[in-house]
Amino acid sequence: MQNSKAPSPRKGFRALGMLLLATGLLLALGIFLYVRQSNEPRVFSPETLPSDKRPAFVSTPRPTVDLGPLSNLPLQKKLFAVYLKLKMRIAPSKPNPAAYTFAPSADRRCSVHGLLSQCTQVTGTRYLIAREALGEPIYFGHSKPLNGTQWVAAFERALQQDGYDLIREPSGVVKVIPQDVVAEYEKAGLLKRRR
């Protein structure tokens, strides 16, 4: 006597679910790798900058949003928080510069890299800083309260007055280079010829 039972539909759904999950993971990995690739040659973080003294840029860090500790959350909320972190990493939301207020401050020595990193947090603009400007201080201050957009514009003006070129690329990236080394960066191919 033969068994006339049909195969269980659950096995088919389980296989389809695993196939969809694997496809989704591969797609997410592909998107992540695509977003992470950069066309900029010789862009480093301060920690990975080689000591060969050749022209190179250091990038300001991406704007971050801290969701706080996830360890005490229930599983469902942990998964949602991990989803939000991944979403912000792949497609970060644009910061709102008008939401920031900077109190007046007297002129004081400030780190070029430090304040440009703060500019990135305020506006979302990525700055590529020439390695020669990393350790350099600049005197910066303002006499009245400024919102985020005004503060970034004031700092960029102070940089230009202190001998830095700010070169805005079509991609939205701003390259910050001391005027005395611009020719070296052009010669190395890290800047397009200015006309």
C-alpha positions as CSV (number, residue, x, y, z in Angstrom):
1,M,0.0,0.0,0.0
2,Q,1.4,3.4,-1.0
3,N,1.3,6.5,1.1
4,S,-1.0,9.0,-0.7
5,K,0.0,12.0,1.4
6,A,1.2,15.0,-0.5
7,P,4.5,16.8,0.6
8,S,4.0,19.2,3.4
9,P,3.5,22.8,2.2
10,R,5.5,24.0,5.2
11,K,8.7,22.7,3.6
12,G,8.1,24.7,0.5
13,F,7.5,27.9,2.4
14,R,10.6,27.3,4.6
15,A,12.8,26.8,1.5
16,L,11.3,29.9,-0.1
17,G,11.8,31.9,3.1
18,M,15.5,30.9,3.3
19,L,16.0,31.8,-0.4
20,L,14.4,35.2,0.2
21,L,16.5,35.8,3.3
22,A,19.7,34.8,1.5
23,T,18.8,37.1,-1.4
24,G,18.1,40.0,0.9
25,L,21.4,39.5,2.8
26,L,23.3,39.5,-0.4
27,L,21.5,42.6,-1.7
28,A,22.2,44.4,1.7
29,L,25.9,43.4,1.5
30,G,26.1,44.7,-2.1
31,I,24.5,48.0,-1.2
32,F,26.8,48.3,1.9
33,L,29.9,47.7,-0.2
34,Y,28.8,50.1,-2.9
35,V,28.1,52.9,-0.4
36,R,31.5,52.3,1.2
37,Q,33.6,52.5,-1.9
38,S,35.3,55.9,-2.6
39,N,36.7,57.4,-5.8
40,E,39.0,59.7,-3.8
41,P,42.6,58.5,-3.9
42,R,44.7,58.8,-0.8
43,V,42.0,59.6,1.8
44,F,42.8,58.5,5.3
45,S,41.8,58.9,8.9
46,P,44.3,60.5,11.3
47,E,45.1,57.1,12.7
48,T,45.8,55.4,9.3
49,L,47.8,58.3,7.7
50,P,51.1,56.9,6.5
51,S,54.3,58.7,7.3
52,D,55.6,58.9,3.7
53,K,54.9,62.7,3.6
54,R,53.3,62.5,0.1
55,P,50.2,64.7,-0.5
56,A,47.2,63.1,1.1
57,F,43.8,64.0,2.5
58,V,42.3,63.2,5.9
59,S,38.5,62.9,5.9
60,T,36.3,64.3,8.6
61,P,34.2,61.6,10.3
62,R,30.6,61.1,9.2
63,P,27.8,62.7,11.3
64,T,26.7,60.2,14.0
65,V,23.5,59.7,16.0
66,D,23.9,57.9,19.3
67,L,21.0,55.6,20.1
68,G,22.4,54.8,23.5
69,P,23.1,51.3,25.0
70,L,21.2,48.4,23.5
71,S,22.0,45.8,26.2
72,N,19.0,46.3,28.5
73,L,16.3,46.4,25.7
74,P,14.0,43.5,24.9
75,L,14.9,41.6,21.7
76,Q,12.3,43.3,19.5
77,K,13.6,46.8,20.4
78,K,17.2,45.6,20.0
79,L,16.5,44.4,16.5
80,F,14.8,47.7,15.6
81,A,17.7,49.7,17.0
82,V,20.2,47.6,15.0
83,Y,18.0,48.2,11.9
84,L,18.1,52.0,12.6
85,K,21.9,52.0,13.0
86,L,22.3,50.1,9.7
87,K,19.9,52.5,8.0
88,M,21.7,55.5,9.3
89,R,25.1,54.1,8.2
90,I,23.9,53.3,4.6
91,A,21.8,56.4,4.1
92,P,22.4,58.9,6.9
93,S,19.8,61.6,7.4
94,K,20.9,65.2,6.6
95,P,21.6,67.2,9.7
96,N,19.6,70.4,10.3
97,P,22.1,73.3,10.7
98,A,19.3,75.7,11.9
99,A,18.7,73.5,14.9
100,Y,22.2,74.4,16.3
101,T,23.1,77.5,18.2
102,F,26.6,78.7,19.0
103,A,27.1,81.2,21.8
104,P,29.5,84.1,21.3
105,S,33.1,83.2,22.0
106,A,36.3,85.2,22.0
107,D,39.1,84.5,19.5
108,R,41.0,81.5,20.6
109,R,43.3,78.8,19.1
110,C,41.3,76.0,17.6
111,S,42.3,72.8,15.7
112,V,41.5,73.0,12.0
113,H,40.6,69.2,12.0
114,G,38.5,69.5,15.1
115,L,36.4,72.4,14.0
116,L,36.0,70.9,10.5
117,S,34.8,67.7,12.1
118,Q,32.2,69.8,14.0
119,C,31.2,71.5,10.8
120,T,30.5,68.0,9.3
121,Q,28.3,67.2,12.3
122,V,26.4,70.4,11.9
123,T,25.9,70.4,8.1
124,G,26.7,66.9,6.9
125,T,29.3,68.3,4.4
126,R,32.4,66.0,4.1
127,Y,35.7,67.9,4.3
128,L,39.0,66.5,3.0
129,I,41.8,68.2,4.9
130,A,45.3,68.3,3.5
131,R,47.7,66.5,5.8
132,E,49.7,69.7,6.2
133,A,46.7,71.4,7.9
134,L,46.1,68.6,10.4
135,G,48.1,69.8,13.3
136,E,47.7,73.5,12.5
137,P,45.8,75.8,14.8
138,I,43.6,78.7,13.7
139,Y,42.3,81.7,15.7
140,F,38.5,81.7,15.6
141,G,35.7,83.4,17.5
142,H,32.5,85.4,17.0
143,S,30.8,88.2,18.9
144,K,27.2,87.2,18.6
145,P,25.1,84.0,18.7
146,L,25.1,82.1,15.4
147,N,23.0,79.3,14.1
148,G,24.8,76.3,12.5
149,T,24.8,77.6,9.0
150,Q,26.2,81.0,10.0
151,W,28.8,79.4,12.3
152,V,30.1,77.1,9.5
153,A,30.2,80.0,7.1
154,A,32.1,82.1,9.6
155,F,34.7,79.3,10.2
156,E,35.2,78.8,6.5
157,R,35.8,82.5,6.1
158,A,38.3,82.4,8.9
159,L,40.1,79.5,7.2
160,Q,40.3,81.4,3.9
161,Q,41.6,84.6,5.7
162,D,44.3,82.4,7.4
163,G,45.7,81.1,4.1
164,Y,43.7,78.0,3.3
165,D,41.9,77.3,-0.1
166,L,38.5,75.7,0.2
167,I,37.7,73.9,-3.0
168,R,34.2,72.7,-3.5
169,E,33.9,69.6,-5.6
170,P,30.8,68.8,-7.7
171,S,30.1,65.8,-5.4
172,G,29.6,68.2,-2.5
173,V,33.0,67.4,-0.8
174,V,35.1,70.4,0.3
175,K,38.9,70.1,0.1
176,V,40.8,72.2,2.5
177,I,44.4,72.9,1.5
178,P,47.0,75.4,2.7
179,Q,47.7,77.8,-0.2
180,D,51.5,77.1,-0.1
181,V,51.0,73.4,-1.0
182,V,48.2,73.6,-3.6
183,A,50.6,73.2,-6.4
184,E,51.9,69.9,-4.9
185,Y,48.4,68.5,-4.7
186,E,47.6,69.5,-8.3
187,K,50.9,67.8,-9.4
188,A,50.0,64.7,-7.5
189,G,46.6,64.6,-9.2
190,L,44.5,65.1,-6.0
191,L,43.1,68.4,-7.3
192,K,41.8,69.3,-10.7
193,R,43.6,72.2,-12.3
194,R,41.9,75.5,-11.3
195,R,41.0,77.7,-14.2
